[in-house]
Amino acid sequence: MNTSSNLFDNLTALLERNNVLTSAAEVQGMFCGMLGGGMPLECQDWLEPLSDFIHQGEVFSKEVQTAFNELYDATCQQLVESDFSLVLCLPEDSAPINERGQALLNWVQGFMLGFGLHQADLTGCSEDVKEALEDFAEIARMDDEMPENEESEQALFEVMEYVRMTAMLCFNELGKSPEQQQSEPKIVH
């Protein structure tokens, strides 16, 4: 579990050093949203939208690109594993609850942004996915301060778990693994 929180801290610090105004949570959320929205896993077209949304369209430094590539590859790997192994890139459990809550909101906002880039039309989506996205929209708006107590911890944990499972649900329904891509006829627009 530790690895993802260190990843969050390291990546967030790296982004700050490079004046990229976002958090590691939002970036991974965007990746999951794009993949959950049907962006092919081996697709490398995510740098531009990321740059547009979080870096005023500027090119990322080599260091940031490398870190994004690593996060992207790790996220893809976790999504295709069959044992629901997605680990949300969030602050560690010992971080203040509101810091973790805020990171989760950023993650969900990133997911919705990424998902919308690849799946603007929800008519073909299952009820589960539609409902999940409505829930995500609700979650993204929750910005109340939470008291540091057991109840809040439990509530945050449940929302985190819901977000994690929902991201995987979207990916399982709409995501495209390399195998699926080979079996689908290429459509030329």
N, C-alpha and C positions, 0 to 999 in steps of 0.2 A: 504494500500500500504506500510505503514511504516514497518509492521512486517517483510517483506522480506528483506528490506535493513538492518534492525537491525540484522537479521539472517545472512546476508552476512558479516557484520562487525564482529559479534560475532564468527561465524564459521571460518572466515579467521584468526582472532586473535588466536583462539584455535589451528588452524593448525600451525600457526607460532610458538606458544609456544611448540608445539610437534614436531617441525622440519619437518613438512610434507610440501614438496615443491609444493604446488598447491594453488588454490583459491577455495572458496566456489562455485564460478560460474562454474569452470571446473568440480567440483564434481557433481553438479546438472546436468550439461550438459551431463556428462557420464551416469548418471541415466536415463535421458530422452532418450538418444541415445540407451541405452540397452533396455529400455522398448519399445521405438519406433521401435526398431529392432526386437521385438518379444520375449524378455525375459519375462517369466510369472511374473505377479505382486507379487505373493507370494514367488517368487524365492529369496533365500538368497545367491545366488552364486556370488554376486557382490563384496564381500569384497576382494577376492583374486585378481581379475583383477585390482581393485582399488589399492591394495597394490603393485602389480607388476608395474603398470604404474606410480604411483605418490609417492611410498615410498620404492623404491628399493627392493620390495618383503618382506619388514619387516612387522611384525604384528603391527597394530595400537594400541595405548593405549586405555584403556576402555573408557575414556572420549571422544576420537575421534570416537570410534565405536558407542557410544551412540548418539553422535551428527549426525553421518552419518545415523544411523537408523531413527532418527527423521526426517531428511531431506528427506530420501527415502520414509518414510510413507506419509509425507506431499505431496511430489511430486506425488506419486501414487494416493493419494486422489484427487488431483487437476486434474490429467489426466482423471480419470474416471468420474468426474462430467461432466454433459452434457453441462454446460454453459461456456465452454472454460475458465475455471478459473485458468489455469496454471499461476503461478507468477514466473518469472525468478528471480533467486537468484543473484541479482546485487547490486552494491553500490547505495545509495540513490540518488535521483534526484539532491540534492544540491552538490554532490561530483563533482570534476572537470570532464569536459566532456571526457578528454582522459583516465581518470581512469575508467569511465563507459564504454567507447569504448573498452578499453583493456579487461575489465571483460567480455564484450559481446563476444569478439574474443575467450577468454578462454572458455567461455560457448559453443560456436560453435565447437571449437576444441575438447572439451570433448564429445560433442554430437556425432561427427563423429567417434571418437575413440570407444565410447560405441556402436554405431550403427553397426560399422564394426565387432565388436565381435560377434554380434548376427545375422547379415544379410550381410554376405560377398557376397552373390550372389544376384544381383539386377534384374536378369532376370524376376523374378516373380512380381516385384514391378510395380506399375502404373507409367505412364509418369510423373504424378504430383510429386511423391516421387523422381523419378530419377532426375527430374529438380531441385527439392528442394535441393537435396544433392549436385548437381553441384553448385547451388547458395551458399550453405554453404561453399563449398570449396573456392569459391571466397571471401566470407566474411572473412573466416579464414585467408586469406592472406592480408587483408587490415590493414596495420599498420601505415598509415600516421597520423601524428598529425592533430588534428582538431582544428580550431580556436574556441574560446569560443564565439559563436554568435548564433543568432536565427536560422539561416539556418542550422548550424551543429546540433543544438538541434533537429530540425525537422527531419533532415536526420537520426540521431541516433535513434530517437523515431520510425521512420518508419522501420528501420532495426530491432530494438528490437521487434516490433510488428510482423514483417514478421517471425522472428526466432521463436517467441512464437507460432504463428499460424502453422508454418511448423512442429514444434515439435509435436503439437497436431494432425496434419494431418497424420504424420508418425505413431503415436500411434493408431489413429483411424483406419488406414488401416492395420497395421501389428502387433499392440500391442495385447496382450492377457489378457483379464480380466478373473478373476476366473470363471465367467459364461461360457465364450467361451471354457475354458480349459475343463470344465466338459463335454461339448457337443462334444468335439473332441475325437476321439478314440486315446488312448495312443499308440504311435508307439515305439516299442522296437528296438533299433539299435543293 
